[in-house]
Amino acid sequence: MGMAGFCRSDLAMPVQIGTMGLVMDGADHPAAGGRAGGNGGERPMPTGTQTDAHVPPMHVLARRAREAAGILAVCPAGQRTAALRHVAAGLRDGTETLLAANRRDLEQASLSPFFQERLTLTAERLEGVARSVDALAGMEDPVGQVLAAWQQPNGLKLRRVATPLGVLGMIHEGRPTVGVDAAILAIRSGNALLLRGGPESFHSTQALHHVIQQGLARAGLPEDAVLMVPDAGPEHVGDMLRAAGLIDVTVVRGGRALVERVQAEARMPVLAHAAGLCHSYVHAAADHELARRVVRNARLRRPGICGATETLLIDAAIARGLLPQLVADLAAEDCTFRADEAARSILPELPAATEEDFATEWLDKVLNISVVAGVDAALAHIVRFSSRHTEAILTEDEAVAQYFMQRVPSAIVMWNTSTQFSDGGEFGLGGEIGIMSGRLPPRGPVGPAQLMTWRYEVHGTGQLRP
């Protein structure tokens, strides 16, 4: 019996994986998937040709994920919820083990202090991740939701029903918790996940992956629903990108070089997490104290996240009075600056900005500054330099705010708040697998509801097409 035979959509009982045949290619390696839940260390035999010596190991993993996806997509929603709750508990119970794995990565990494900070796990950060898993477990399950329903004049009844995408391939660099975010969103949305993290966070990602697989097993679901490549070798990226038909969608989060490579080589659809390069525009009618608080938070709360403001645009009408205060606020916290000529006419001690500076996502305590002659000039600057991620306007003039928001080409636009709220969890989506800035959907934070496709169900009573 195939794996898909263990769960039918019309059964109201949990899935349990029974004893089946063994598969080779590192089945006992914890990073290659461990053991299927509840089967005493044995793993389901994949279909046909995947034992062929010429099949790349990545494709073997992808086939295992494909079989697990068939189970995850049709099992009861409560079983997926149980897996998430077990993952949250595992993160809390395994904190010391996870921190020890993270220390191995930090000891081996030759990174700047900024990237070290991004790589570092703490008990507080792990608790934050666990809380986000709890929140996701409490959200409505998107699988099987009826998105629309109608009846045709001939009596045919139609429904558009949400269904999982299938197998997600995740390629990321840096923060090890990115893999956790992807895994829990995949579980909630009924998708399987094949994960390839960066070499700089390999041990952390491996330890977190073990927690996720334990959560799946304790809920009676196949551990193969979330698989991790057995090492961080660069060849795995190419193998994943060539696995069309096994991986349905590839998600990439990382530096520009990695994103561009994935977009160029992938043989399946790609969801590319956007670079930040966010702008905050302080309009002439801004509340000055609000602007000072928001700009400080938008740049300095966590300088290295994609939602951090990289460029401050300030209206010429208020720049002479407000800009020195803004600069002093940020300089007191070791922020440095790159300023255009108009800004330097007010504060000549500021370093001059280049065109390249305004196109740079600093991800550090560095802020570009440009003085602009009104809202249209601010919009022109954004159109020229923005990555289409997130832009904000600070103003008490509602008409100007609406004018700005209607014309910004970015996926997210904000009014009187910090760009650092650009986050699926902060939007109430239960987290995000990334923020997409393309014109086609999904756009903005991609949560579980955006990791779905749909099918049309047509119910007839014997109608024949004339």
Secondary structure by P-SEA (a helix, b strand, c coil): ccccccccccccbbbbbcbbbbbcccccccccccccccccccccccccccccccccaaaaaaaaaaaaaaaaacccaaaaaaaaaaaaaaaaaaaaaaaaaaaaaaaaccccaaaaaaacccaaaaaaaaaaaaaaaaccccccccccccccccbbbbbbbbbbccbbbbbbccccaaaaaaaaaaaaacbbbbbbbcccaaaaaaaaaaaaaaaaaaaccccccccccccccaaaaaaaaaccccccbbbbbccaaaaaaaaaccccccccccccbbbbbbccccaaaaaaaaaaaaccccccccccccbbbbbcccccccaaaaaaaaaaacccccccaaaaaacccccccccccccccccccbbbbbbbccaaaaaaaaaacccccbbbbbcccaaaaaaaaacccccccccccccccccccccccccccbbbcccccccccccccccbbbbbbbbbcccccc
